[in-house]
Amino acid sequence: MKNRALFFCIFSLGSQVSWSQNAEKLNEKIEDWYFGTIVMTSGDVIECDFAYNPLTIEGLLQFSYEGVNYTAGPSKISSFGFFDEERGTYRKFQSFPVYSEVTEMTNEIFMEILHETQFISLVGRKTTGLKPGYGFNANAVITQKNVIKGYERYFIDMATARLHEMTKKEFFKLTSDKKPEIKSFMKEEHVQLNESADFIKLMEYYASLK
């Protein structure tokens, strides 16, 4: 009862999360429910069923705990993870501070940890937007045809916790102290940096040089 009272307090008094009816309906269609672990920013850890909804920039997690349904974002949830049976691997998502040049503000956003090393990690997030004409119409019926899906990948400098776009330019900025060695390795191994696997290979090589 104590844990349940704690969650009622967190979500009734501290949460600023909103959830639209259309987003709820769409979530049932485009996202699967998983059983996994959620780590709250308060330090509480719970195991429950949840579904991730990327309709907002930050991302929202809808989960069921002790018979009660909750919705929260990265301001309340530090990380969550689950075993993906289809992929045969454990997947972990974590909230990271991201600065927007448009709003000139820093917001916490959920990112999936795709690969980790001691110095550089690769993270990504699914993006879901609405086609023109639907984003500002509260009465519009949202269907799969109205949704635009994408995926963004970033490097994280583990020393500063800052995000960098997954590009050749940004990668060589982060590994400038070992650039000659990396260039030589790329030539020997015929690495073209055309996809995530190429960057991961160089991330591992860079870590081995430190």
C-alpha positions in Angstrom: 0.0 0.0 0.0 2.9 2.3 0.7 4.3 2.0 -2.8 0.8 2.6 -4.3 0.3 5.7 -2.2 3.7 6.9 -3.4 2.7 6.6 -7.1 -0.6 8.3 -6.5 1.3 11.2 -5.0 3.8 11.4 -7.8 1.3 11.4 -10.7 -1.5 13.4 -9.1 0.6 16.2 -7.7 3.9 16.3 -9.7 3.1 15.2 -13.2 2.6 17.8 -16.0 1.9 15.1 -18.6 -1.2 15.3 -20.8 -2.5 12.5 -23.0 -4.9 13.1 -25.9 -7.7 10.7 -26.8 -6.5 10.5 -30.4 -2.9 9.7 -29.2 -4.3 6.9 -27.0 -6.2 5.3 -29.8 -3.2 5.5 -32.2 -1.0 4.0 -29.5 -3.1 0.9 -29.4 -2.6 0.5 -33.2 1.1 1.3 -33.7 2.8 0.3 -30.5 3.1 -3.1 -28.7 2.9 -3.7 -25.0 5.8 -5.2 -23.2 6.6 -6.5 -19.7 9.8 -4.9 -18.3 11.4 -2.7 -15.8 10.8 1.1 -15.2 13.2 3.2 -13.2 11.6 6.4 -11.9 13.5 9.6 -11.4 12.7 9.2 -7.7 14.7 6.0 -7.6 11.7 3.7 -7.4 12.0 0.6 -9.6 8.9 -1.3 -10.8 8.2 -4.2 -13.1 5.0 -4.0 -15.1 3.4 -3.9 -18.6 4.0 -0.8 -20.6 3.8 0.7 -24.1 6.0 3.5 -25.6 4.2 6.3 -27.5 6.5 8.6 -29.6 3.8 11.1 -30.7 5.4 13.8 -28.6 8.9 15.0 -29.0 10.0 13.8 -25.6 8.1 10.5 -25.8 5.5 9.1 -23.4 5.3 5.8 -21.6 1.9 4.3 -20.8 2.0 1.6 -18.1 -0.2 -0.4 -15.9 0.8 -0.9 -12.2 -1.3 -2.6 -9.6 -4.4 -2.3 -11.7 -4.0 1.4 -12.3 -3.0 2.9 -15.7 -0.5 5.8 -15.7 1.1 8.0 -18.4 4.5 9.7 -17.8 7.4 11.2 -19.7 11.2 11.5 -19.2 10.7 14.1 -16.4 9.3 11.3 -14.3 11.0 8.2 -15.8 14.8 7.8 -15.8 14.9 4.6 -17.9 13.0 1.6 -19.0 13.9 -1.7 -20.6 12.4 -5.0 -21.8 13.4 -8.2 -23.5 12.4 -8.1 -27.2 11.5 -11.6 -28.1 11.2 -10.8 -31.8 14.8 -9.4 -31.9 16.1 -11.8 -29.2 17.8 -9.1 -27.2 17.3 -6.8 -24.2 16.5 -3.2 -25.1 17.0 -0.2 -22.9 15.7 3.3 -23.2 17.0 6.3 -21.1 16.1 10.0 -20.8 18.8 12.4 -22.1 18.9 16.2 -22.0 18.6 17.6 -25.5 19.0 21.3 -26.5 16.7 22.6 -29.1 17.9 25.6 -31.2 14.3 26.3 -32.2 13.0 26.7 -28.6 16.4 27.5 -27.1 15.4 25.2 -24.3 16.8 21.8 -23.0 14.3 19.0 -22.6 14.6 15.4 -21.4 13.9 13.0 -24.3 13.7 9.2 -24.3 16.5 7.6 -26.4 17.2 3.9 -27.0 20.8 2.8 -26.2 21.9 1.1 -29.4 25.6 0.5 -28.4 27.7 1.5 -25.5 31.5 2.0 -25.0 33.3 3.8 -22.2 33.9 6.9 -24.3 31.2 7.1 -27.0 27.7 5.6 -27.1 25.2 5.4 -29.9 21.5 6.1 -29.2 18.4 6.5 -31.3 14.8 7.4 -31.1 11.7 6.7 -33.2 10.0 9.8 -34.4 6.3 10.0 -35.3 4.7 13.1 -36.8 1.5 14.0 -38.5 1.1 15.1 -42.1 0.3 18.7 -42.8 -3.3 19.6 -41.8 -3.6 17.3 -38.9 -1.3 18.7 -36.2 -3.5 21.7 -35.5 -6.9 20.2 -36.0 -8.3 18.9 -32.6 -11.2 17.2 -34.4 -9.2 15.4 -37.0 -9.3 11.6 -37.0 -5.8 10.2 -36.8 -5.2 7.1 -38.8 -2.1 5.2 -40.0 -2.3 7.2 -43.3 -1.9 10.5 -41.5 1.3 9.4 -39.6 4.9 10.0 -40.7 7.5 7.7 -39.1 11.2 8.1 -38.9 14.3 7.3 -36.8 17.1 9.5 -35.6 20.5 8.4 -34.3 23.0 10.3 -32.2 26.4 9.9 -30.5 26.8 10.6 -26.8 30.1 11.9 -25.6 30.3 10.0 -22.3 32.6 12.6 -20.8 30.1 15.5 -21.2 26.8 13.6 -21.8 26.2 15.8 -24.8 24.4 14.5 -28.0 26.0 14.8 -31.4 24.4 13.9 -34.7 25.5 10.5 -36.2 27.6 11.9 -39.0 31.2 11.4 -40.1 32.1 15.0 -39.2 30.7 14.7 -35.6 32.4 11.3 -35.1 35.8 12.6 -36.1 35.3 15.5 -33.8 34.7 13.1 -30.9 37.7 11.0 -31.8 40.1 13.7 -33.0 42.9 12.5 -30.6 43.1 9.2 -32.5 42.2 10.4 -36.0 45.3 9.1 -37.8 44.9 5.6 -36.2 41.2 5.5 -37.1 41.8 6.6 -40.7 44.4 3.8 -41.0 42.1 1.3 -39.5 39.3 2.3 -41.9 41.6 1.8 -44.9 42.7 -1.6 -43.7 39.2 -2.8 -42.8 37.5 -1.1 -45.8 35.1 0.8 -43.5 32.9 3.2 -45.4 30.8 4.7 -42.6 27.6 4.2 -44.5 25.6 2.7 -41.7 25.4 2.3 -37.9 27.4 -0.9 -37.9 30.3 0.9 -39.4 30.3 3.6 -36.7 30.0 0.9 -34.0 33.0 -0.9 -35.4 35.0 2.3 -35.2 33.6 3.1 -31.7 35.0 -0.2 -30.5 38.3 0.4 -32.1 38.6 3.8 -30.6 37.9 2.4 -27.2 40.6 -0.2 -27.7 43.1 2.6 -28.3 42.5 4.5 -25.1 
